[in-house]
Amino acid sequence: MAGMAEFILHHYASSPFSEKVRLAFGLKGLAWRSVEVAAVPPRPLLDALTGGYRRVPVLQVGADVYCDSNLILPALERLAGGPTLYPEAPALSQALGFNWERSIWLAAIGVRVHAAKEDAPAGFLRDREKEYLYVDMSKAAMEPLAALNVQRVRAQLAFVDAALADGRAFLSGGRPGALDLVYAHIVWLMRGADEAKVDALLNLAPILPWLRRVLALGHGRPAAMGAEEALAAARATEPAAIDHLRSTLNGEGPRIGSAVTVTPDDFARVPVAGTLVGADEREVVIHRRDECAGNLHLHFPRAGFEMRAA
Ligand SMILES: N[C@@H](CCC(=O)N[C@@H](CS)C(=O)NCC(=O)O)C(=O)O
């Protein structure tokens, strides 16, 4: 099953959460298939796999679809070989990563927009405001908060400065891990508009050697794949048996076999409908059947998502 199936990442180049996953491929030295999706929907072939989950990145392994980088990294750790993504305290690293991304996402976008010379294209701004961020990302709307956003980001990055001050190569010590990737991809996003400006604005000099080490992990070995081919790969196989969850569901909440929706609780709150086939305190798995892709298991993290009876 998964051991034989290829890792297929649906992503686009400028997506920071995708960059986190690409760096995880690099850290592990993995070969993978790269399906480039549009930065602005519609993405009908990806929707066929995800049931409408609207965000990127998405990892496909045969007929198993992993939504959200916060589940994709643990899934890679379980399914792939190579160096560990969690050289220290895996659960703490996941908790800290989750909270860092959550707490800083809007401010980081604000810094990026502030550093950019021009607005993003109108269609992009419209889509992100209506369907994803629920905030206007134009310079006109974001500029009034620029100084505050710099403060917010700077206050968090001070922890990174301090963590690296003893001369360690990576946040957890001598070996790179997921924690490095979650901090680095947000800094990568902000610097994307104008490196020199952002380096000065955020006083990044003390952490640039670390950032360069993390980005030098690279992306592993991607090979391009078409979206049609990815759909065919899902259709050609059945979802893997669910044997990795720690417990079955008990107590409150929908029962296995019942109809549910799973919805992000922050951005792009699009419900995905299916039949609950597995859940523990970390992950929920739903089954859905798609005309083109066949039987699918969709995997979501519990943190940051809401499961409800449909
Ligand atoms: N918590 C999610 C966040 C993903 C996310 O917000 N991705 C951005 C791109 S980096 C996105 O989907 N933007 C809207 C879009 O591309 O449709 C994860 O870790 O995967």
The ligand as a Gaussian input file, in Angstrom:
#p B3LYP/6-31G(d) Opt

LIG

0 1
 N       -3.268000      25.135000       8.014000
 C       -3.149000      24.975000       6.579000
 C       -3.015000      26.321000       5.911000
 C       -2.919000      26.216000       4.410000
 C       -3.103000      27.541000       3.718000
 O       -3.636000      28.501000       4.275000
 N       -2.642000      27.594000       2.469000
 C       -2.773000      28.777000       1.660000
 C       -1.669000      28.825000       0.647000
 S       -0.095000      28.834000       1.418000
 C       -4.053000      28.700000       0.869000
 O       -4.655000      27.652000       0.764000
 N       -4.461000      29.829000       0.304000
 C       -5.661000      29.862000      -0.461000
 C       -5.575000      29.040000      -1.702000
 O       -4.471000      28.757000      -2.191000
 O       -6.624000      28.652000      -2.213000
 C       -1.948000      24.103000       6.298000
 O       -1.050000      24.049000       7.126000
 O       -1.923000      23.432000       5.256000

